[in-house]
Amino acid sequence: MKKVIVAFDGLHFSKGAVNYAIQLAKDSGSVITGVFLHDLYYRYGASATVLEGQPYFDASPLLKLAEEEEVELNKSIQQFEWYCKEFYPHYEVVKDMGIPDYDLVRESRFADVIIVGGEVSFTEEKQKANNQFVKELLKDAECPVIVVPEDPDPIHHITLTYDGSASSVFAIKQFLYLFPAKRYKEFTVVSVAEKEGSMTIPREEAFINFLKKQVSTVSFEVLPHGNPGETLANYINTHRTSIVVMGSYGRNVLSRILHKSTSEELLENLKVPVFITHI
């Protein structure tokens, strides 16, 4: 791992995200890239006015807001730079003023991982905006994403979620590439039973053979059949873990419309960092 992005809504600095990024960068000798996303149109929308029967957009309110929020944006950058200079001086700053989703995806192509705080948002409807931003990021990011709460613990006990899908195996592979197992001693694989009364995991023999070549010590938990997102969230919130690893939905539009992602349900209920990637 050589490049860690930590992404901020320019007006909402996340201490938890930057501290997490610094720790990961220290462990791997990486450069931290602070990406500060800011877009007034995304936040407020444009004001529409009618002049002589013709609609036009009045940008003057946005220009005033831009001046005010530029000051706040620079404060966030100064906070980030202070933390890096104090604790880990290998960093750079990217300040984007375009479309947040697009800008961050563009940066992700050449990064190893993106860290984003759970408080990122771009509208006044904070929770709704945060969910939408994270969903779009998970859908399109070209590297793994770690969503962190404001006060995350250091990585020690790792929970690997597995459901037999290609995306769940891919996420585990990506995590182990970026976080070599020799640094960590505690791994638990958690699966939700596919049907009532079942206590097996999909393709169990092949999966265990694969995993034991990567991880020296691992335990397995098969949870009762039920809603995967809720079942996993209940387990993780009542058992010791410091990060959850899971696959996300891919790029198929129809599947995203018809099915709510397990990763999305987990993010709504978890209080620990979540490492998510997709094929």
C-alpha positions as CSV (number, residue, x, y, z in Angstrom):
1,M,0.0,0.0,0.0
2,K,1.5,3.3,-1.1
3,K,-1.3,5.8,-1.5
4,V,-4.1,6.4,1.0
5,I,-6.8,8.9,0.2
6,V,-8.7,10.4,3.0
7,A,-11.8,12.3,1.7
8,F,-13.5,15.2,3.4
9,D,-16.6,17.2,2.7
10,G,-14.6,20.5,2.8
11,L,-16.9,22.0,5.5
12,H,-16.9,19.0,7.8
13,F,-13.5,17.9,8.9
14,S,-13.3,14.3,10.3
15,K,-10.7,13.8,13.0
16,G,-11.5,10.1,13.0
17,A,-10.9,9.7,9.3
18,V,-7.5,11.6,9.3
19,N,-6.3,9.7,12.4
20,Y,-7.2,6.4,10.8
21,A,-5.4,7.4,7.6
22,I,-2.3,8.4,9.5
23,Q,-2.2,5.1,11.3
24,L,-2.6,3.1,8.1
25,A,0.0,5.2,6.3
26,K,2.5,4.8,9.1
27,D,2.0,1.0,9.1
28,S,2.5,0.8,5.3
29,G,4.9,3.7,4.6
30,S,2.2,5.3,2.3
31,V,1.6,8.9,1.2
32,I,-1.7,10.4,2.5
33,T,-3.7,12.3,0.0
34,G,-6.3,14.6,1.5
35,V,-9.1,15.2,-1.0
36,F,-11.3,18.1,0.0
37,L,-14.6,17.9,-1.9
38,H,-16.8,21.0,-2.2
39,D,-19.7,21.8,-4.5
40,L,-22.3,24.5,-3.9
41,Y,-24.7,23.2,-6.5
42,Y,-24.6,19.8,-4.9
43,R,-25.3,21.4,-1.5
44,Y,-27.9,24.0,-2.3
45,G,-28.9,23.7,-5.9
46,A,-29.2,26.8,-8.2
47,S,-31.9,29.5,-7.8
48,A,-34.3,29.6,-10.7
49,T,-35.9,32.9,-11.7
50,V,-38.1,33.9,-14.6
51,L,-37.2,37.0,-16.7
52,E,-39.5,38.0,-19.6
53,G,-41.0,34.6,-19.6
54,Q,-37.7,32.8,-20.0
55,P,-36.2,30.7,-17.1
56,Y,-32.6,31.4,-16.1
57,F,-30.4,30.5,-13.2
58,D,-29.4,33.2,-10.7
59,A,-25.9,32.3,-9.5
60,S,-25.4,35.4,-7.3
61,P,-26.5,33.7,-4.0
62,L,-24.0,30.9,-4.8
63,L,-21.2,33.3,-5.4
64,K,-21.7,34.8,-1.9
65,L,-21.9,31.4,-0.4
66,A,-18.7,30.4,-2.2
67,E,-16.8,33.2,-0.6
68,E,-18.0,32.3,2.9
69,E,-17.5,28.6,2.5
70,E,-14.0,29.0,0.9
71,V,-12.9,30.3,4.3
72,E,-14.4,27.2,6.0
73,L,-12.8,24.9,3.4
74,N,-9.4,26.4,4.0
75,K,-9.8,25.9,7.8
76,S,-10.5,22.2,7.1
77,I,-7.3,22.0,5.0
78,Q,-5.3,23.7,7.7
79,Q,-6.6,21.2,10.3
80,F,-5.6,18.3,8.0
81,E,-2.1,19.8,7.4
82,W,-1.6,20.3,11.1
83,Y,-2.4,16.7,12.0
84,C,-0.1,15.4,9.2
85,K,2.8,17.7,10.1
86,E,2.4,16.7,13.8
87,F,2.0,13.0,13.4
88,Y,3.0,11.9,9.8
89,P,4.5,14.5,7.4
90,H,4.2,12.5,4.1
91,Y,1.0,14.0,2.7
92,E,-0.5,16.0,-0.2
93,V,-3.7,18.0,-0.6
94,V,-6.2,18.0,-3.5
95,K,-9.0,20.6,-3.4
96,D,-11.8,19.8,-5.9
97,M,-14.5,22.2,-6.8
98,G,-16.4,20.0,-9.2
99,I,-18.9,17.2,-8.8
100,P,-17.9,15.4,-5.6
101,D,-18.6,11.8,-6.7
102,Y,-16.8,12.2,-10.0
103,D,-13.8,13.9,-8.5
104,L,-13.3,11.3,-5.9
105,V,-13.7,8.4,-8.3
106,R,-11.1,10.0,-10.6
107,E,-8.7,10.2,-7.7
108,S,-9.4,6.6,-6.7
109,R,-8.0,5.1,-9.9
110,F,-4.5,5.5,-8.7
111,A,-5.0,4.9,-5.0
112,D,-4.8,1.8,-2.8
113,V,-7.7,2.7,-0.5
114,I,-10.1,5.6,0.3
115,I,-11.0,6.5,3.9
116,V,-14.1,8.4,4.4
117,G,-15.7,9.5,7.7
118,G,-19.2,8.6,8.6
119,E,-20.1,12.3,8.8
120,V,-19.4,13.2,5.1
121,S,-22.4,15.0,3.6
122,F,-23.1,17.6,1.0
123,T,-26.5,18.9,1.9
124,E,-28.3,20.0,5.0
125,E,-30.2,16.7,5.1
126,K,-27.2,15.1,6.6
127,Q,-28.1,11.5,7.0
128,K,-29.8,11.2,3.6
129,A,-26.9,13.0,1.9
130,N,-24.3,10.8,3.6
131,N,-26.1,7.6,2.7
132,Q,-26.4,8.7,-1.0
133,F,-22.8,9.9,-1.2
134,V,-21.4,6.6,0.3
135,K,-23.6,4.5,-1.9
136,E,-22.4,6.3,-5.0
137,L,-18.8,6.0,-3.8
138,L,-19.1,2.3,-3.1
139,K,-20.7,1.7,-6.5
140,D,-18.0,3.6,-8.6
141,A,-14.8,3.8,-6.6
142,E,-11.9,2.1,-8.3
143,C,-10.2,1.0,-5.1
144,P,-11.4,-0.3,-1.7
145,V,-13.3,2.1,0.6
146,I,-13.1,2.2,4.4
147,V,-16.0,4.0,6.1
148,V,-15.0,4.9,9.6
149,P,-16.9,6.3,12.7
150,E,-15.5,9.4,14.4
151,D,-13.6,7.4,17.1
152,P,-12.4,4.1,15.5
153,D,-10.2,1.6,17.3
154,P,-6.9,0.5,15.8
155,I,-7.0,-2.7,13.7
156,H,-6.6,-5.8,15.9
157,H,-9.5,-8.2,15.4
158,I,-10.7,-8.5,11.8
159,T,-14.2,-9.8,10.8
160,L,-14.3,-11.2,7.3
161,T,-17.9,-11.6,6.0
162,Y,-18.4,-14.4,3.4
163,D,-21.5,-15.5,1.5
164,G,-19.9,-17.5,-1.3
165,S,-20.2,-14.7,-3.8
166,A,-17.3,-13.5,-6.0
167,S,-17.5,-10.1,-4.4
168,S,-17.1,-11.4,-0.9
169,V,-14.0,-13.4,-1.8
170,F,-12.6,-10.5,-3.8
171,A,-13.0,-8.2,-0.8
172,I,-11.1,-10.6,1.4
173,K,-8.3,-10.9,-1.2
174,Q,-8.1,-7.2,-1.5
175,F,-7.9,-6.7,2.3
176,L,-5.2,-9.3,2.7
177,Y,-3.2,-7.8,-0.2
178,L,-3.3,-4.4,1.5
179,F,-3.1,-5.6,5.1
180,P,-0.8,-8.7,5.2
181,A,-2.1,-11.3,7.6
182,K,1.3,-11.5,9.4
183,R,0.6,-8.1,11.0
184,Y,-2.6,-9.4,12.6
185,K,-3.4,-12.5,14.6
186,E,-7.2,-12.5,15.1
187,F,-9.5,-13.2,12.2
188,T,-13.1,-14.4,12.3
189,V,-15.1,-15.4,9.2
190,V,-18.8,-14.7,9.6
191,S,-21.5,-16.2,7.3
192,V,-25.3,-16.1,7.4
193,A,-26.9,-19.5,6.8
194,E,-28.5,-19.8,3.4
195,K,-31.5,-21.7,4.8
196,E,-33.1,-22.6,8.1
197,G,-31.2,-25.2,10.1
198,S,-28.1,-25.1,7.9
199,M,-24.8,-24.6,9.6
200,T,-22.5,-24.8,6.5
201,I,-21.0,-22.1,4.4
202,P,-21.0,-22.0,0.6
203,R,-18.1,-24.0,-1.0
204,E,-16.7,-24.6,2.4
205,E,-13.8,-26.8,1.6
206,A,-12.4,-24.7,-1.2
207,F,-12.9,-21.5,0.8
208,I,-11.2,-22.8,4.0
209,N,-8.3,-24.2,1.9
210,F,-7.8,-20.7,0.3
211,L,-8.1,-18.8,3.6
212,K,-5.7,-21.0,5.6
213,K,-3.0,-20.3,3.0
214,Q,-3.4,-16.6,3.8
215,V,-4.2,-16.6,7.5
216,S,-2.5,-18.7,10.2
217,T,-5.3,-18.5,12.8
218,V,-9.0,-18.0,12.0
219,S,-12.3,-18.9,13.5
220,F,-15.6,-19.4,11.8
221,E,-19.2,-18.4,12.8
222,V,-22.3,-19.4,10.9
223,L,-25.3,-17.2,11.9
224,P,-28.9,-18.3,11.7
225,H,-30.8,-17.8,8.5
226,G,-32.3,-14.3,8.2
227,N,-31.8,-10.9,6.7
228,P,-28.1,-10.8,6.0
229,G,-27.6,-7.1,6.7
230,E,-29.5,-7.1,10.0
231,T,-28.1,-10.4,11.2
232,L,-24.5,-9.4,10.5
233,A,-24.9,-6.0,12.1
234,N,-26.4,-7.5,15.2
235,Y,-23.5,-10.0,15.5
236,I,-20.8,-7.4,14.8
237,N,-22.2,-4.9,17.3
238,T,-22.2,-7.5,20.1
239,H,-18.8,-9.2,19.4
240,R,-15.3,-7.9,19.6
241,T,-14.1,-6.5,16.2
242,S,-12.2,-3.5,15.0
243,I,-12.9,-3.7,11.2
244,V,-15.4,-5.5,9.0
245,V,-14.4,-6.7,5.5
246,M,-17.1,-7.2,2.9
247,G,-17.9,-7.1,-0.8
248,S,-20.3,-4.5,-2.2
249,Y,-22.7,-4.5,-5.0
250,G,-21.2,-4.2,-8.5
251,R,-22.2,-2.0,-11.4
252,N,-25.3,-3.7,-12.6
253,V,-28.0,-1.1,-12.6
254,L,-31.0,-3.5,-12.5
255,S,-29.6,-5.4,-9.4
256,R,-29.1,-2.1,-7.6
257,I,-32.7,-1.1,-8.2
258,L,-34.2,-4.4,-7.2
259,H,-32.1,-5.3,-4.2
260,K,-30.9,-3.4,-1.3
261,S,-27.2,-4.2,-0.8
262,T,-26.2,-6.1,2.4
263,S,-23.3,-3.7,2.7
264,E,-25.7,-0.7,2.6
265,E,-27.8,-2.3,5.4
266,L,-24.6,-2.9,7.5
267,L,-23.4,0.6,7.1
268,E,-26.7,1.9,8.5
269,N,-26.2,-0.1,11.7
270,L,-22.5,-0.5,12.4
271,K,-20.3,1.5,14.8
272,V,-16.9,0.1,13.6
273,P,-14.9,0.7,10.4
274,V,-16.1,-1.2,7.3
275,F,-13.7,-2.1,4.4
276,I,-15.8,-2.5,1.2
277,T,-14.8,-3.2,-2.4
278,H,-16.4,-4.6,-5.5
279,I,-15.3,-6.4,-8.6
